[in-house]
Amino acid sequence: MNRLLLTGATRAARPAFAQRQTAFAARSFVTYRPQFNKEQKSQSKQEKSEGQQQSSGSSNRGKLAVLLGVLAIGSSILSISYNKNAPAEFIEPPKKTFKDNEVSVIFILGGPGSGKGTQCAKLVKDYNFAHLSAGDLLRAEQAREGSEFGELIDKCIREGTIVPQEVTIALLRNAMLESQKNGVTRFLIDGFPRKMDQALTFENEVATSAFTIFFECPEEVMLKRLLERGKTSGRTDDNIESIKKRFRTFIETSFPVVEYFDKQGKVVKLQCNKSVDEVYGEVQKALKDKINI
C-alpha cells in the first residue's frame, strides 16, 4: 500500500518537476539569449572580416602575379631585340681624309663622249680647279712600271667594265693629297663615281661632294664623237664594241648614282648636244648657284 502511494506520489511529482525544469530552462534561454546573439554576431563579423582579408589577399597576390608575368615577358622581348640588333663588336667608323670645309669636290658625270673632259679643261683654266679624271688615273696606273693593278685595269678597260673601287678611290685620294700640297683645294672628279658603292665609300672615307654636274647627251651623238676621237686618241676603248659596252655599263650602274644625289638636291643636269660655249655658260651658272664662285 505504502509502495503504491509512493509510486503515485512520484508520478504525481514528475509533471510538477518537469514544469519547473522547463520554466528554468526558458528563463535561462531568455537570460542568455542576448549574449548568445551578440557572440553569434561577433563570430559572424570575424568570419566575414577574415573572408574579406583572404579575398583581398588572394586578389593582391593575383595582381602581383600578373605584374611579375608582364615584367618577365617584357624583359624577354627586350633581351631578344637587343641580342638580335646588337653588333658583334664595336667598329669605329673610318675618318675622312678631308674635312667638309677643307676642300670642294664636284663630281662630273655623263655618258662616254658627252663632253666631260672638254668642260673640265675650261674650268681648270678659269677657276683653278684640279681636274682628276678617274679614267686617266687608271690608265696612268696601268702604264706605270711594276704596278700590281696594271693587268686588272687593262682588262676592265678593254671589256668596258668597272675597276674595283679600292683601286680607283686610292688613286683619287693620292692625287687629291698631292694637289693639296700645291695649294689646290677645288677638285673636279671626272667620270666618278660610276657605282653606288663608289659614291658611298668616297663620301664616307675621302670627302663629301658639293654637288654633281650630269651631262645628258643622246647616245647617237656620243657614239659619233667617240668614233671621231678614236682616230687620233690611241685609246684602246675608242672602238665600236667597247663603246657599246660602256654605254650599257653607264646606264645600268651610273644612273642610280645620279638619282641618289638628285634626291639630295645635289645634281645639276645639263644638255650637252649644244655648242661647247653654250654648255660652258650653263656650267658657270651652276657653279655660281651651288658654291657661289
Buried (B, 14 or more C-beta within 10 A) or exposed (E): EEEEEEEEEEEEEEEEEEEEEEEEEEEEEEEEEEEEEEEEEEEEEEEEEEEEEEEEEEEEEEEEEEEEEEEEEEEEEEEEEEEEEEEEEEEEEEEBBBEEEEBBBBBBBBBBBBBBBBBBBBBBEEBEBBBBBBBBBBBBBBEEEEBEBBEBBBEBBBBBEBBBBEBBBBBBBEBBEEBBEEEBBBBBBBBBBBBBBBBBBBBEBBBBBBBBBBBBBEBEBBBEBBBEBBEEEEBEBBEEEBBEBBBEBBEEBBEEBBEBBBEEEBBBBBEBBBEEEEBBEBBBEBBEEBEEE
